[in-house]
Amino acid sequence: MKALCVDEHRNLQLKDVPSPSAPQSRYLTVRITGAAINHGDKTFLKMPDAAGGARGMRLQNVWGASGARIVTEIGADVPVNYLGRKIAIYKGLQTDQPVLGMWCEIAQVPYLSCLPLPDQVDELDYSGSLVNVVTAYAFLEQAVAEGHHGIVVTAGNSATGHALSVLASRRGIPTLVVVRNANSKSEMGRNGVSQVLASDDPDFLRAFEQSANELKTTAVFDGVGGTLISQ
């Protein structure tokens, strides 16, 4: 099968690699329709130790963390309802397992790395959907476990920012969302987010301090970096 592999210079090459054999226990086989290119893919491609070596072995050096398609074969101990189902895949959910990346024609991954999708949706729309949601969910879990009351979300109008705002609202966690400009602020307001500040507002720092104190925000999810988080 065709696959995008990482060579010894950490560049990508399109190669012919062996197709996976029958899936082992708790694994399934997927014929890939679409695979996302995430920021994490690019980061770990150039800096393989950025995650402390916890990302798991990549079979055949095939890259890619997210993808989607229909399950064609299941191994032992995989629920039978996965067979023939459309699924979204996020390989990072099982980082200690040796798996094929998503940038190939046929992938094989642990079934716990997969999310079954409704039959009526187009799986291509979900080829990268789990990364942002899982990132937001993991942040909230850590914030709650550490005893934080409220949170600040920068890059609030990004996909992860939207996911984090919705999940926090459903859990009753006070959230202060920061966006770049007034247009983004209006958009977030239309989506039901009440505490939104635009970082280009001349009164931003004063308004931020006041809102942060009122909401007792002691954890920050930063998707911007640079001068904003320094301020």
C-alpha positions in Angstrom: 0.0 0.0 0.0 1.0 3.7 -0.4 2.0 5.6 2.8 3.7 8.8 3.8 6.8 7.7 5.9 9.4 9.6 7.8 13.0 9.1 6.5 16.3 9.3 8.4 16.4 13.0 7.9 12.9 13.4 9.3 11.4 14.3 6.0 8.3 12.8 4.5 8.5 10.3 1.6 5.7 8.5 -0.3 6.6 4.8 -0.2 5.1 1.3 -0.8 4.9 -0.5 2.6 3.3 -3.8 3.5 -0.4 -3.8 4.2 -1.3 -4.8 7.7 -2.2 -8.4 8.3 -5.2 -9.6 10.3 -5.7 -7.3 13.4 -4.6 -8.6 16.7 -6.7 -8.6 19.9 -8.4 -5.2 20.6 -7.2 -3.8 17.2 -9.2 -3.1 14.0 -8.4 -2.4 10.4 -9.6 0.7 8.6 -9.4 1.7 4.9 -8.5 5.4 5.2 -10.7 7.9 3.3 -9.3 11.1 4.9 -6.5 12.0 7.2 -5.9 15.4 8.9 -2.6 17.3 9.2 -2.5 18.7 12.7 -0.1 21.1 14.3 1.0 18.2 16.6 2.0 16.2 13.5 4.3 18.9 12.4 5.7 19.5 15.9 6.6 15.9 16.6 7.9 15.4 13.0 10.7 17.9 13.6 11.0 17.4 17.4 10.3 13.7 18.1 11.0 14.1 21.9 8.6 17.0 22.4 6.1 14.7 24.1 8.7 13.0 26.3 8.8 9.9 24.1 5.3 8.9 25.1 3.7 8.8 21.6 4.2 5.2 20.9 6.1 3.3 18.2 5.1 4.1 14.6 5.0 1.0 12.4 6.9 1.5 9.1 7.5 5.1 10.3 4.0 6.1 8.9 2.9 9.5 10.3 -0.4 11.1 11.0 -2.5 11.1 14.2 -6.1 11.6 12.9 -8.2 10.0 10.2 -11.6 8.5 9.3 -13.2 5.8 7.3 -15.2 2.5 7.6 -13.9 -0.4 9.7 -13.2 -3.4 7.4 -12.0 -6.0 9.9 -11.8 -6.4 13.7 -9.7 -8.4 16.0 -10.6 -10.4 19.1 -12.1 -8.5 22.0 -13.4 -5.6 19.8 -17.1 -5.0 20.1 -18.8 -6.5 17.0 -20.8 -3.3 16.3 -17.5 -1.6 15.2 -17.4 -3.8 12.0 -18.7 -1.8 9.0 -19.1 1.4 11.1 -17.9 4.8 10.1 -15.3 5.9 12.6 -13.1 8.9 13.5 -9.7 8.0 14.8 -7.3 9.9 17.1 -4.1 7.8 17.5 -3.0 9.8 20.5 -5.7 8.3 22.7 -3.6 5.1 22.9 0.0 6.5 22.8 1.7 3.5 24.2 0.6 1.1 21.5 2.6 0.3 18.3 0.3 1.5 15.4 0.3 2.6 11.8 -0.1 6.3 11.3 -3.1 7.7 9.4 -1.2 8.8 6.3 -1.6 5.5 4.5 -4.2 3.6 2.6 -5.0 1.0 5.3 -4.4 1.6 9.0 -4.6 -0.6 12.0 -5.2 0.9 15.4 -6.6 0.0 18.9 -10.4 0.3 18.8 -10.2 2.5 21.9 -8.6 5.1 19.6 -11.8 5.3 17.6 -15.1 6.9 17.9 -18.1 5.3 16.0 -20.0 7.9 13.9 -23.7 8.1 13.0 -24.5 6.4 9.7 -25.9 9.6 8.1 -22.7 11.7 8.5 -19.8 12.0 6.0 -16.8 10.6 7.8 -14.5 13.0 5.9 -16.0 15.8 8.0 -14.7 14.1 11.1 -11.2 13.1 9.9 -9.6 15.5 12.4 -12.4 16.1 14.8 -11.2 14.3 17.9 -7.9 16.3 18.5 -9.5 19.6 19.5 -12.2 18.0 21.6 -9.9 15.7 23.5 -7.4 18.5 24.1 -10.2 20.6 25.6 -11.6 17.8 27.6 -8.1 16.9 29.0 -7.5 20.5 30.0 -10.7 20.7 31.9 -10.1 17.4 33.7 -6.7 18.6 34.8 -8.0 22.1 35.9 -10.8 20.5 38.0 -8.4 18.0 39.5 -6.1 20.8 40.6 -8.9 22.7 42.2 -9.2 25.6 39.8 -12.5 27.6 39.9 -12.6 29.5 36.6 -10.5 29.4 33.4 -9.2 31.7 30.8 -9.3 30.6 27.1 -7.1 32.5 24.6 -7.7 32.0 20.9 -11.3 31.6 21.9 -12.6 31.6 18.3 -10.4 28.6 17.3 -11.8 25.1 17.1 -10.3 24.1 20.4 -11.5 27.4 22.0 -15.0 26.7 20.9 -14.9 23.1 22.2 -13.5 24.3 25.5 -16.1 27.0 26.0 -18.9 24.5 25.4 -17.6 21.8 27.6 -16.8 24.3 30.4 -20.3 25.8 30.2 -21.9 22.3 30.4 -19.9 21.6 33.6 -20.7 25.0 35.1 -17.0 26.2 35.0 -16.8 30.0 34.8 -14.9 30.8 31.6 -13.3 34.1 30.3 -12.8 33.9 26.6 -10.2 36.1 24.8 -10.4 36.7 21.0 -8.5 38.9 18.6 -11.0 41.5 17.6 -14.6 42.8 17.8 -15.8 40.7 15.0 -14.7 37.5 16.7 -16.3 38.8 19.9 -19.6 39.3 18.2 -19.4 35.8 16.8 -18.7 34.2 20.1 -21.6 36.2 21.6 -24.0 34.8 19.0 -22.8 31.3 20.0 -24.0 31.9 23.6 -20.6 32.7 25.2 -21.2 35.6 27.6 -17.7 36.5 29.0 -15.7 37.5 25.9 -13.0 40.1 25.6 -11.2 41.4 22.4 -7.5 41.7 22.9 -7.3 44.6 20.5 -9.7 46.7 22.6 -7.8 49.7 24.2 -9.4 48.9 27.5 -8.6 45.2 27.3 -6.1 44.8 30.2 -8.4 46.6 32.7 -11.4 44.7 31.6 -9.5 41.4 31.7 -8.3 42.1 35.3 -11.8 42.9 36.4 -13.4 39.9 34.8 -10.7 37.5 35.9 -11.1 38.6 39.5 -14.9 38.2 39.3 -14.7 34.7 37.8 -11.8 33.6 40.0 -9.9 32.4 36.9 -6.7 30.6 38.0 -6.0 28.4 35.0 -5.2 29.5 31.5 -5.6 27.5 28.2 -3.3 29.5 25.9 -3.5 29.0 22.1 -1.7 32.2 21.2 1.5 32.6 23.2 3.8 35.6 22.8 2.9 39.0 24.1 -0.7 38.2 25.1 0.2 35.5 27.7 3.1 37.7 28.9 0.7 40.5 29.6 
